[in-house]
Amino acid sequence: MPVPPSPSLFAKKWVEKIARKKNLNRVTVKEVKEAEESYENLYGREKTQEMRNLLEGKEPLPQIVEELFFDSSGKLYNIQVCPVKYGSQSREVTDSVLNVFRGVEEIP
């Protein structure tokens, strides 16, 4: 599965969980493929491919969304968008979050 080093322990645990659900005492290629499919369903094929590219040193890489790094100090709201601003979601999800963010910013 295309997983960067930091979440690789999570990915390993996910594959092991799939194997345990099947009462297996070892992980096979089939369980790895199932985990990869669930990863693609969660993050989308676009982001999964970008993660593969990142690990292989190819383009396009996941893009950080600079607009979502903002200072909300002194404001009456705080928007938490960590996964999206680091490019871990599809463009559709990122655009939706940006629309919400821009709408909140426009409120006087």
Buried (B, 14 or more C-beta within 10 A) or exposed (E): BBBEEEBEEEBBEBBBEBBEEEEEEEBEEEBBEBBBEBBBEEBBEBBBBBBEBBEEEEEEEBEEBEEBEEEEEEEEEEBEBEEBBBBBBBEEBBEEBBEEBEEEEEEE
